[in-house]
């Protein structure tokens, strides 16, 4: 599982984007870490992983992880689970 490294410094709102990950990668990590996470279902666990990704300077599919979390919560990404 490779996370795409973003070349150079992309500075936005005072943060540097270190790399971009795919939602499928976050789902895989959530499944592997399942017992260690507090989320009650896979969507909540993925949201937790995305929160950590945000704090590490990662984006998810080119977007701020908070946007992906909102899409998960609204049901827009149900087909990915």
One Martini backbone bead per residue (centre of mass of N, CA, C, O) as a GRO file, in nm:
protein
   81
    1UNK     BB    1   0.091   0.041   0.029
    2UNK     BB    2   0.074   0.357  -0.124
    3UNK     BB    3   0.172   0.687  -0.068
    4UNK     BB    4   0.149   0.986  -0.213
    5UNK     BB    5   0.392   1.203  -0.282
    6UNK     BB    6   0.431   1.546  -0.253
    7UNK     BB    7   0.576   1.780  -0.427
    8UNK     BB    8   0.672   1.992  -0.232
    9UNK     BB    9   0.515   2.290  -0.108
   10UNK     BB   10   0.182   2.304   0.020
   11UNK     BB   11   0.043   2.603   0.121
   12UNK     BB   12  -0.244   2.599   0.351
   13UNK     BB   13  -0.335   2.742   0.625
   14UNK     BB   14  -0.038   2.659   0.749
   15UNK     BB   15  -0.005   2.392   0.577
   16UNK     BB   16   0.152   2.086   0.497
   17UNK     BB   17   0.158   1.861   0.238
   18UNK     BB   18   0.284   1.537   0.247
   19UNK     BB   19   0.028   1.357   0.143
   20UNK     BB   20  -0.165   1.110  -0.038
   21UNK     BB   21  -0.471   0.936   0.009
   22UNK     BB   22  -0.684   0.677  -0.003
   23UNK     BB   23  -0.975   0.556   0.104
   24UNK     BB   24  -0.895   0.255   0.089
   25UNK     BB   25  -0.659   0.290   0.288
   26UNK     BB   26  -0.828   0.378   0.532
   27UNK     BB   27  -0.998   0.120   0.542
   28UNK     BB   28  -0.765  -0.078   0.586
   29UNK     BB   29  -0.662   0.044   0.850
   30UNK     BB   30  -0.928   0.017   1.008
   31UNK     BB   31  -0.938  -0.294   0.992
   32UNK     BB   32  -0.660  -0.344   1.132
   33UNK     BB   33  -0.733  -0.142   1.396
   34UNK     BB   34  -1.018  -0.184   1.512
   35UNK     BB   35  -0.972  -0.260   1.827
   36UNK     BB   36  -0.818   0.035   1.874
   37UNK     BB   37  -1.080   0.170   1.811
   38UNK     BB   38  -1.383   0.367   1.886
   39UNK     BB   39  -1.552   0.292   1.666
   40UNK     BB   40  -1.862   0.124   1.587
   41UNK     BB   41  -1.781   0.145   1.281
   42UNK     BB   42  -1.627   0.175   0.982
   43UNK     BB   43  -1.687   0.475   0.941
   44UNK     BB   44  -1.580   0.573   1.217
   45UNK     BB   45  -1.293   0.458   1.181
   46UNK     BB   46  -1.221   0.617   0.926
   47UNK     BB   47  -1.261   0.895   1.053
   48UNK     BB   48  -1.033   0.857   1.256
   49UNK     BB   49  -0.806   0.823   1.048
   50UNK     BB   50  -0.853   1.102   0.911
   51UNK     BB   51  -0.779   1.268   1.161
   52UNK     BB   52  -0.486   1.176   1.167
   53UNK     BB   53  -0.411   1.260   0.880
   54UNK     BB   54  -0.453   1.561   0.924
   55UNK     BB   55  -0.230   1.588   1.155
   56UNK     BB   56  -0.002   1.475   0.933
   57UNK     BB   57  -0.061   1.620   0.639
   58UNK     BB   58  -0.292   1.479   0.492
   59UNK     BB   59  -0.463   1.367   0.219
   60UNK     BB   60  -0.780   1.277   0.044
   61UNK     BB   61  -0.809   1.267  -0.273
   62UNK     BB   62  -0.717   1.589  -0.264
   63UNK     BB   63  -0.846   1.630   0.022
   64UNK     BB   64  -0.969   1.719   0.298
   65UNK     BB   65  -1.050   1.504   0.546
   66UNK     BB   66  -1.307   1.662   0.638
   67UNK     BB   67  -1.461   1.624   0.371
   68UNK     BB   68  -1.474   1.315   0.386
   69UNK     BB   69  -1.618   1.296   0.656
   70UNK     BB   70  -1.876   1.441   0.557
   71UNK     BB   71  -1.941   1.237   0.331
   72UNK     BB   72  -1.976   0.997   0.516
   73UNK     BB   73  -2.200   1.113   0.702
   74UNK     BB   74  -2.405   1.172   0.450
   75UNK     BB   75  -2.358   0.906   0.240
   76UNK     BB   76  -2.192   0.954  -0.032
   77UNK     BB   77  -1.981   0.687   0.040
   78UNK     BB   78  -2.130   0.407   0.075
   79UNK     BB   79  -2.015   0.251  -0.185
   80UNK     BB   80  -1.715   0.217  -0.045
   81UNK     BB   81  -1.832   0.001   0.188
   0.00000   0.00000   0.00000
